[in-house]
Amino acid sequence: MREFDDEIEKAVKRAGKAAGWMFAIGVLTLLLGLFASFGTYGFGFLVALPGAGLMFALGVIINLQGMQLMETWRQGCRDAETSER
């Protein structure tokens, strides 16, 4: 059972890293859109804004799924300990 605990922890850590990368890519998209807006009269920023928003949202979704996985696992462990007593 301890091996499964380790796998859950690894999955949650990977989800956290993926969420961090999505945030970084979203910031990069905003910065590139900001720089592109100088030559395109603001149109580059308007195009980059929804893309950055999607990256931020995807990062939040990944992070929430990781937290949900961890909480579900904890509740399952608590129920197993309670039923053994």
Secondary structure, DSSP 4 states (H G I P E B T S, - for coil): -HHHHHHHHHHHHHHHHHHHHHHHHHHHHHHHHHHHHTTTTTHHHHHHHHHHHHHHHHHHHHHHHHHHHHHHHHHHHHHHHHHH-
